[in-house]
Amino acid sequence: MERKNVWKEYTKEQLDQVEAMAVRYKTCLDLGKTERECVKISIDMAKERGYVDLNECIAQGKTLKAGDKVYASWMGKAVAFFHIGERPLEEGMNILGAHIDSPRIDLKQNPLYEDSELAFLDTHYYGGIKKYHWVAMPLALHGVVAKKDGTVQEVVIGEREEDPVLVITDLLIHLSQEQMEKKASVVIEGENLDVLVGSRPLTGEEKKEGEEVKEAILKFLKDTYDIEEEDFLSAELELVPAGKARDCGLDRSMVMGYGQDDRVCAFTSLFAMLEADALKRTGCCLLVDKEEIGSMGASGMQSRFFEDMVEEVALLTGNGNTVAARRTLRNSFMLSSDVSAAFDPLYASAFEKKNTAFFGKGMVLNKYTGVRGKAGSSDANAEYIAKIRKVFADRQIAFQTAELGRVDLGGGGTIAYIMANYGMNVIDSGVAVLAMHAPYEISSKADIYETCRGYKAFLEEME
């Protein structure tokens, strides 16, 4: 079943909308390079559209009615937005769920050391990466440092033009004969992903012998951020590629930037949620952490955060019992919004072409993901897919279906199977991406546009 390339069908007005969407999206990518930053800018955007803090509603004993909009944040790393619909909550919600964590390199808790008059920060990579991607490229440091007095210092170094950048060094090609004979998985070892942060010794002050460069770095941190070395123990600092998302291609048809898995789906879900109007069923946009490492932890999808927030919303809409909340979840529909692998003709043997996503052919539906024999997949019901097809046909949404590569080659997972545990209908959907999990990933502007339109149609029409 051949799908049309939507670029061939767009009017001048639609092309303008595609470009406006890309500009908006790139701005969000630049501002949201960590899960905390994504939550912050998402809440700021939602407040501008009339969303209020669910905790404030609870404290004030407010009731929620059709048209009300609330959000609930958890630990600053996950957030759920609810737009109350006309129908009773127990009839179910239309949920868009994406993750806002991305592969990166984290600092260890005791990271700073000096070796041969060079200062380094020791690291531990996060998520599935090709380690050799991350050497010899400009990196920025983002995150927070929580101090004993209760204050939290935000840190961003390497994003402004005047900022320094950081780097993980690589071995020069002239001395790389032994290195080049290694398997790609161990060309760069995890323990060698330490980031270079200084080479200038501290002078003119009392200092530890043999640690003058380290002392200079500590002085910089103290003077600039009022951070002591022990404060690293309660810090969350992440190394990400420095610089902004950019148009890609001589025709400017694509976006290249860090963290598009899965922020391309997270931000399009958010845009759709904020623009959705007069909902029949309650709409929900759920942005969560930790998917790249199994969705574990208090801010991951396997926590009870979302279930608890649904119970709170049920209580404020007059359904004050656990059964009502569970009924709501069971009767809900969900698009598990996550990226898919775009066909790359340079690596054609990794794909089965008839069941692969292509740039320019719209949003992607993955009936199942998982590994090899569909392991770890929720595998959406045929009847549910038929409902989605009708919604997309009625709204003229361009979409395609795909699997994640050749059957026996690999695969991947999303949060779909976790939400399916509630008994709701779930299917994976999102944007096709090239170079997934690389420091810079590539997506099609047309697919971003169609995906946002598809998410909005799902919120407004699915029933």
VEXDREN-2710 file (C-alpha; in Angstrom, 1 decimal):
% VEXDREN-2710
k/r/px/py/pz
1/MET/0.0/0.0/0.0
2/GLU/1.8/3.0/-1.3
3/ARG/1.4/6.2/0.8
4/LYS/1.7/9.7/-0.9
5/ASN/4.5/12.1/-0.2
6/VAL/2.6/14.9/1.4
7/TRP/5.0/17.6/0.1
8/LYS/3.4/17.0/-3.3
9/GLU/-0.1/17.8/-2.1
10/TYR/0.5/20.9/0.1
11/THR/-1.0/24.3/-0.8
12/LYS/0.9/27.5/-0.2
13/GLU/-1.1/28.1/3.0
14/GLN/-0.2/24.6/4.3
15/LEU/3.5/25.1/3.4
16/ASP/3.5/28.2/5.5
17/GLN/1.9/26.3/8.4
18/VAL/4.5/23.6/8.1
19/GLU/7.3/26.1/8.4
20/ALA/5.6/28.0/11.3
21/MET/5.3/24.6/13.1
22/ALA/9.0/23.9/12.5
23/VAL/10.1/27.2/13.9
24/ARG/8.0/26.7/17.0
25/TYR/9.3/23.2/17.4
26/LYS/13.0/24.2/17.1
27/THR/12.6/26.8/19.7
28/CYS/11.2/24.2/22.1
29/LEU/14.1/21.8/21.3
30/ASP/16.6/24.6/22.1
31/LEU/14.9/25.5/25.4
32/GLY/14.2/21.9/26.5
33/LYS/17.4/19.8/26.5
34/THR/16.7/18.1/29.8
35/GLU/13.5/16.6/31.2
36/ARG/13.4/19.3/33.8
37/GLU/13.7/22.0/31.2
38/CYS/10.9/20.3/29.1
39/VAL/8.6/20.3/32.1
40/LYS/9.2/24.0/32.9
41/ILE/8.6/25.3/29.4
42/SER/5.6/23.0/28.9
43/ILE/4.0/24.4/32.1
44/ASP/4.8/28.0/31.1
45/MET/3.1/27.4/27.7
46/ALA/0.1/25.7/29.3
47/LYS/-0.4/28.6/31.8
48/GLU/-0.6/31.0/28.8
49/ARG/-3.5/28.8/27.6
50/GLY/-5.4/28.9/30.9
51/TYR/-4.1/25.8/32.6
52/VAL/-3.9/25.9/36.4
53/ASP/-2.1/23.8/39.0
54/LEU/-4.1/20.8/40.1
55/ASN/-2.6/21.0/43.6
56/GLU/-4.1/24.5/43.9
57/CYS/-7.5/23.2/42.9
58/ILE/-7.2/20.5/45.5
59/ALA/-6.1/22.9/48.3
60/GLN/-9.0/25.3/47.5
61/GLY/-11.6/22.5/47.2
62/LYS/-12.5/23.5/43.7
63/THR/-14.6/21.3/41.4
64/LEU/-13.7/20.7/37.8
65/LYS/-16.3/21.0/35.0
66/ALA/-16.2/20.8/31.2
67/GLY/-13.7/23.2/29.7
68/ASP/-11.5/23.4/32.8
69/LYS/-7.8/22.9/32.3
70/VAL/-5.3/21.7/34.9
71/TYR/-1.8/20.3/35.1
72/ALA/0.1/18.2/37.6
73/SER/3.9/18.1/37.8
74/TRP/5.9/15.5/39.6
75/MET/9.5/16.1/40.9
76/GLY/9.9/18.6/38.1
77/LYS/10.6/15.7/35.6
78/ALA/7.1/14.6/34.6
79/VAL/3.9/16.4/34.0
80/ALA/0.3/15.6/33.0
81/PHE/-2.2/18.1/31.5
82/PHE/-6.0/17.5/31.7
83/HIS/-8.6/19.3/29.6
84/ILE/-12.0/18.3/31.1
85/GLY/-14.5/17.2/28.4
86/GLU/-18.2/17.3/28.2
87/ARG/-18.8/13.6/28.9
88/PRO/-18.4/12.0/32.3
89/LEU/-14.8/11.2/33.1
90/GLU/-15.6/7.5/33.7
91/GLU/-16.3/7.2/30.0
92/GLY/-12.6/7.5/29.5
93/MET/-10.0/10.0/28.3
94/ASN/-8.1/10.5/25.0
95/ILE/-4.5/10.4/26.1
96/LEU/-1.3/11.5/24.3
97/GLY/1.7/10.1/26.2
98/ALA/5.3/10.8/25.3
99/HIS/8.7/10.8/27.1
100/ILE/10.9/13.8/27.6
101/ASP/14.2/12.1/28.6
102/SER/16.8/11.5/25.9
103/PRO/20.1/9.6/25.6
104/ARG/22.9/11.7/27.1
105/ILE/25.9/11.6/29.4
106/ASP/25.4/12.2/33.1
107/LEU/28.0/13.2/35.7
108/LYS/28.8/10.8/38.4
109/GLN/28.3/11.9/42.0
110/ASN/32.1/12.3/42.7
111/PRO/33.1/13.5/39.2
112/LEU/35.9/16.1/39.4
113/TYR/39.5/15.0/39.2
114/GLU/42.9/16.1/37.8
115/ASP/45.3/14.0/35.8
116/SER/48.5/15.2/34.1
117/GLU/47.5/18.8/34.8
118/LEU/44.1/18.4/33.0
119/ALA/40.8/18.6/34.8
120/PHE/38.0/16.1/34.0
121/LEU/34.5/15.3/35.1
122/ASP/33.8/11.6/35.4
123/THR/30.6/10.4/33.7
124/HIS/28.1/7.6/33.3
125/TYR/26.1/7.5/30.0
126/TYR/22.3/7.4/30.1
127/GLY/20.2/5.3/27.6
128/GLY/21.3/3.5/24.4
129/ILE/24.1/5.4/22.7
130/LYS/26.9/4.6/20.3
131/LYS/29.7/5.9/22.6
132/TYR/32.0/6.9/19.8
133/HIS/29.4/9.5/18.6
134/TRP/30.1/11.6/21.7
135/VAL/33.8/12.3/21.4
136/ALA/35.5/15.3/19.8
137/MET/32.3/17.4/19.7
138/PRO/31.1/20.5/21.6
139/LEU/29.1/19.6/24.7
140/ALA/27.0/21.7/27.1
141/LEU/26.4/21.1/30.7
142/HIS/22.7/21.4/31.9
143/GLY/21.1/20.5/35.2
144/VAL/20.6/21.4/38.8
145/VAL/22.7/21.4/42.0
146/ALA/20.7/21.0/45.2
147/LYS/22.5/22.3/48.3
148/LYS/22.1/21.4/51.9
149/ASP/20.4/24.7/52.8
150/GLY/17.5/23.7/50.4
151/THR/18.4/26.0/47.6
152/VAL/18.6/24.6/44.0
153/GLN/21.1/26.1/41.6
154/GLU/20.3/25.8/37.9
155/VAL/23.3/25.3/35.6
156/VAL/23.6/25.8/31.9
157/ILE/27.1/26.2/30.4
158/GLY/27.8/26.0/26.7
159/GLU/24.7/27.3/25.0
160/ARG/25.4/31.0/24.6
161/GLU/27.8/32.3/22.0
162/GLU/30.1/33.6/24.7
163/ASP/30.1/30.4/26.8
164/PRO/32.9/27.9/26.7
165/VAL/32.0/24.4/25.6
166/LEU/33.2/21.1/27.0
167/VAL/34.6/18.1/25.1
168/ILE/35.4/14.4/25.4
169/THR/38.7/13.8/23.7
170/ASP/39.5/11.1/21.1
171/LEU/42.7/9.4/20.2
172/LEU/44.4/11.0/17.2
173/ILE/44.3/8.9/14.0
174/HIS/48.1/8.7/13.9
175/LEU/48.1/6.5/17.0
176/SER/44.8/4.7/16.5
177/GLN/45.9/1.5/14.9
178/GLU/45.0/-0.7/17.9
179/GLN/41.9/1.3/18.6
180/MET/40.6/0.9/15.1
181/GLU/40.8/-2.9/15.3
182/LYS/38.3/-3.0/18.1
183/LYS/34.6/-3.6/17.8
184/ALA/32.5/-0.5/17.5
185/SER/30.9/-1.1/20.9
186/VAL/34.3/-0.8/22.6
187/VAL/36.2/1.6/20.4
188/ILE/35.3/4.1/23.1
189/GLU/34.9/2.6/26.6
190/GLY/32.2/3.9/29.0
191/GLU/34.9/4.8/31.6
192/ASN/36.7/6.9/28.9
193/LEU/33.8/9.2/28.3
194/ASP/35.1/11.7/30.8
195/VAL/34.8/15.3/29.8
196/LEU/37.7/17.7/29.7
197/VAL/36.9/20.9/31.7
198/GLY/40.2/22.7/32.3
199/SER/44.0/22.9/31.9
200/ARG/44.9/26.2/33.6
201/PRO/46.4/25.9/37.1
202/LEU/45.2/28.1/40.0
203/THR/48.0/30.6/40.9
204/GLY/48.5/33.1/43.7
205/GLU/46.3/31.3/46.2
206/GLU/46.6/28.5/48.7
207/LYS/46.1/25.3/46.8
208/LYS/46.7/21.5/47.0
209/GLU/49.9/20.4/45.4
210/GLY/49.2/18.4/42.2
211/GLU/45.6/19.6/42.0
212/GLU/46.1/23.2/40.9
213/VAL/43.9/22.8/37.8
214/LYS/41.1/21.1/39.7
215/GLU/41.3/23.9/42.3
216/ALA/40.9/26.4/39.5
217/ILE/37.7/24.7/38.4
218/LEU/36.4/24.6/41.9
219/LYS/37.1/28.3/42.3
220/PHE/35.2/29.0/39.0
221/LEU/32.2/27.0/40.3
222/LYS/32.3/28.7/43.7
223/ASP/32.6/32.2/42.2
224/THR/30.0/31.6/39.4
225/TYR/27.4/29.3/41.0
226/ASP/28.3/29.2/44.7
227/ILE/28.9/25.4/44.4
228/GLU/31.3/23.4/46.6
229/GLU/32.8/20.1/45.5
230/GLU/30.5/18.2/48.0
231/ASP/27.5/19.7/46.2
232/PHE/28.1/17.3/43.4
233/LEU/26.7/14.6/45.7
234/SER/23.2/16.1/45.3
235/ALA/23.4/17.3/41.7
236/GLU/21.8/16.2/38.5
237/LEU/24.1/17.4/35.7
238/GLU/23.8/16.2/32.1
239/LEU/26.1/16.6/29.1
240/VAL/24.2/17.3/25.9
241/PRO/25.3/18.5/22.5
242/ALA/25.9/22.3/22.5
243/GLY/24.1/24.5/20.0
244/LYS/20.7/25.0/18.5
245/ALA/18.5/22.8/16.3
246/ARG/18.9/23.7/12.7
247/ASP/17.1/23.4/9.3
248/CYS/18.6/20.4/7.5
249/GLY/19.0/20.0/3.7
250/LEU/19.5/22.5/1.0
251/ASP/15.7/22.6/0.6
252/ARG/15.3/23.2/4.4
253/SER/12.8/20.3/4.5
254/MET/14.1/18.7/7.7
255/VAL/15.1/19.5/11.3
256/MET/18.3/18.4/12.8
257/GLY/18.7/18.6/16.5
258/TYR/19.4/16.9/19.8
259/GLY/16.7/14.9/21.7
260/GLN/14.1/14.5/19.0
261/ASP/13.6/11.0/20.5
262/ASP/11.2/11.7/21.9
263/ARG/10.7/15.4/22.2
264/VAL/9.4/15.6/18.6
265/CYS/6.4/13.6/19.8
266/ALA/6.3/15.3/23.2
267/PHE/6.2/18.9/21.8
268/THR/3.7/18.0/19.0
269/SER/1.5/16.3/21.7
270/LEU/1.7/19.4/23.8
271/PHE/1.0/21.7/20.9
272/ALA/-2.1/19.6/20.0
273/MET/-3.2/19.6/23.6
274/LEU/-3.0/23.4/24.0
275/GLU/-4.8/24.0/20.7
276/ALA/-7.6/21.4/21.2
277/ASP/-11.0/22.9/21.7
278/ALA/-14.5/21.9/22.9
279/LEU/-13.5/18.3/23.8
280/LYS/-16.2/15.7/24.1
281/ARG/-14.0/13.3/26.1
282/THR/-11.5/14.6/28.6
283/GLY/-8.1/15.1/26.9
284/CYS/-4.8/14.4/28.5
285/CYS/-1.2/15.0/27.5
286/LEU/1.3/13.0/29.6
287/LEU/5.0/13.8/29.4
288/VAL/7.2/11.4/31.5
289/ASP/10.8/10.7/32.4
290/LYS/13.0/7.6/32.4
291/GLU/11.7/5.8/29.3
292/GLU/15.2/5.4/27.9
293/ILE/16.2/3.3/30.9
294/GLY/13.0/1.2/31.3
295/SER/10.5/3.8/32.6
296/MET/11.5/2.9/36.2
297/GLY/11.8/5.4/39.1
298/ALA/9.4/7.8/40.6
299/SER/9.2/10.1/37.6
300/GLY/8.9/7.2/35.1
301/MET/5.8/5.6/33.6
302/GLN/6.0/2.6/35.9
303/SER/5.4/4.8/39.0
304/ARG/1.9/5.5/40.3
305/PHE/2.1/9.2/39.6
306/PHE/-0.3/9.2/36.6
307/GLU/-2.8/6.9/38.2
308/ASP/-2.8/9.0/41.4
309/MET/-3.4/12.2/39.4
310/VAL/-6.3/10.6/37.5
311/GLU/-7.8/9.7/40.9
312/GLU/-7.4/13.4/42.0
313/VAL/-9.1/14.6/38.9
314/ALA/-11.9/12.1/39.3
315/LEU/-12.4/13.4/42.8
316/LEU/-12.7/17.0/41.7
317/THR/-15.2/16.1/39.0
318/GLY/-17.5/14.4/41.5
319/ASN/-16.3/10.8/41.2
320/GLY/-14.7/10.3/44.5
321/ASN/-13.8/6.7/44.5
322/THR/-11.0/4.5/43.2
323/VAL/-13.3/2.5/41.0
324/ALA/-14.2/5.6/39.1
325/ALA/-10.6/6.3/38.4
326/ARG/-9.9/2.8/37.3
327/ARG/-13.0/2.8/35.1
328/THR/-11.7/6.1/33.5
329/LEU/-8.3/4.4/32.7
330/ARG/-9.9/1.3/31.4
331/ASN/-12.2/3.2/29.1
332/SER/-9.5/5.5/27.8
333/PHE/-7.9/5.6/24.4
334/MET/-4.2/6.4/24.0
335/LEU/-1.6/7.3/21.4
336/SER/1.7/6.3/22.9
337/SER/3.6/9.0/21.2
338/ASP/7.1/7.9/20.3
339/VAL/9.4/8.0/17.3
340/SER/9.8/5.4/14.7
341/ALA/12.8/4.5/12.5
342/ALA/12.8/6.2/9.1
343/PHE/14.0/4.3/6.1
344/ASP/17.6/5.1/5.3
345/PRO/18.7/3.8/1.8
346/LEU/22.3/3.9/3.0
347/TYR/21.5/1.1/5.4
348/ALA/18.6/-0.6/3.5
349/SER/19.4/-4.1/4.7
350/ALA/18.3/-3.2/8.2
351/PHE/14.7/-2.6/7.1
352/GLU/11.9/-4.4/5.5
353/LYS/10.8/-1.8/3.0
354/LYS/7.1/-2.6/2.7
355/ASN/6.7/-2.1/6.4
356/THR/8.9/0.8/7.1
357/ALA/8.3/4.6/7.7
358/PHE/9.5/7.1/5.1
359/PHE/10.1/10.8/5.4
360/GLY/7.3/13.0/4.0
361/LYS/4.5/10.4/4.3
362/GLY/3.0/11.6/7.6
363/MET/2.8/10.4/11.1
364/VAL/3.6/6.8/11.9
365/LEU/1.4/4.1/13.5
366/ASN/3.2/1.1/15.0
367/LYS/0.7/-1.6/15.8
368/TYR/3.5/-3.3/17.8
369/THR/7.1/-2.6/18.7
370/GLY/9.0/-4.9/21.0
371/VAL/12.0/-7.1/20.1
372/ARG/12.1/-9.9/17.5
373/GLY/9.0/-12.0/18.4
374/LYS/7.1/-8.8/19.5
375/ALA/8.5/-9.2/23.1
376/GLY/7.7/-6.3/25.3
377/SER/5.0/-5.0/23.0
378/SER/1.3/-4.2/23.7
379/ASP/0.1/-5.0/20.1
380/ALA/-2.9/-2.8/19.4
381/ASN/-6.3/-4.2/18.7
382/ALA/-7.6/-4.1/15.1
383/GLU/-10.9/-2.5/16.1
384/TYR/-9.0/0.3/17.8
385/ILE/-6.8/0.9/14.7
386/ALA/-10.0/1.1/12.6
387/LYS/-11.4/3.9/14.8
388/ILE/-8.1/5.8/14.4
389/ARG/-8.2/5.3/10.6
390/LYS/-11.6/6.8/10.5
391/VAL/-10.6/9.9/12.5
392/PHE/-7.6/10.5/10.3
393/ALA/-9.6/10.0/7.1
394/ASP/-12.3/12.4/8.3
395/ARG/-9.6/15.0/9.1
396/GLN/-7.4/14.2/6.0
397/ILE/-4.4/13.4/8.2
398/ALA/-1.5/11.8/6.3
399/PHE/-0.3/8.6/8.1
400/GLN/1.7/5.5/7.5
401/THR/2.3/2.2/9.3
402/ALA/5.6/0.7/10.1
403/GLU/7.7/-1.8/12.1
404/LEU/11.0/-1.0/13.8
405/GLY/13.4/-2.6/11.4
406/ARG/13.9/-6.2/10.1
407/VAL/12.2/-8.9/12.2
408/ASP/15.2/-10.7/13.6
409/LEU/17.5/-7.7/13.7
410/GLY/16.5/-5.7/16.8
411/GLY/13.6/-3.6/17.9
412/GLY/12.7/-1.2/20.8
413/GLY/10.1/-0.4/23.4
414/THR/7.9/2.5/24.5
415/ILE/5.5/3.3/27.4
416/ALA/2.6/1.7/25.5
417/TYR/2.7/-1.7/27.3
418/ILE/2.6/0.0/30.7
419/MET/-0.5/2.0/29.9
420/ALA/-2.1/-1.1/28.3
421/ASN/-1.9/-2.7/31.8
422/TYR/-4.9/-0.6/32.7
423/GLY/-6.9/-2.3/30.0
424/MET/-7.1/0.7/27.8
425/ASN/-6.6/0.7/24.0
426/VAL/-3.1/1.9/23.1
427/ILE/-1.1/2.2/19.9
428/ASP/2.4/3.6/19.3
429/SER/2.4/6.6/17.1
430/GLY/4.8/9.4/16.2
431/VAL/7.4/10.8/13.8
432/ALA/9.9/8.9/11.8
433/VAL/13.5/9.9/12.6
434/LEU/16.8/9.3/11.0
435/ALA/20.0/8.7/13.1
436/MET/17.9/7.9/16.1
437/HIS/19.8/8.1/19.4
438/ALA/22.7/9.9/17.7
439/PRO/23.7/13.3/19.3
440/TYR/21.9/15.0/16.4
441/GLU/18.7/13.3/15.0
442/ILE/16.8/14.3/11.8
443/SER/13.1/14.6/11.2
444/SER/10.9/15.8/8.4
445/LYS/9.0/19.1/8.8
446/ALA/6.1/17.7/6.9
447/ASP/5.9/14.7/9.3
448/ILE/6.1/17.0/12.3
449/TYR/3.2/19.0/11.0
450/GLU/1.0/16.0/10.1
451/THR/1.7/14.4/13.5
452/CYS/0.6/17.4/15.4
453/ARG/-2.6/17.6/13.2
454/GLY/-3.2/13.9/13.9
455/TYR/-2.8/14.3/17.7
456/LYS/-5.2/17.2/17.7
457/ALA/-7.8/15.2/15.6
458/PHE/-7.4/12.3/18.1
459/LEU/-8.1/14.5/21.1
460/GLU/-11.2/16.2/19.5
461/GLU/-12.7/13.3/17.5
462/MET/-11.8/9.9/19.0
463/GLU/-14.8/8.3/20.8
END
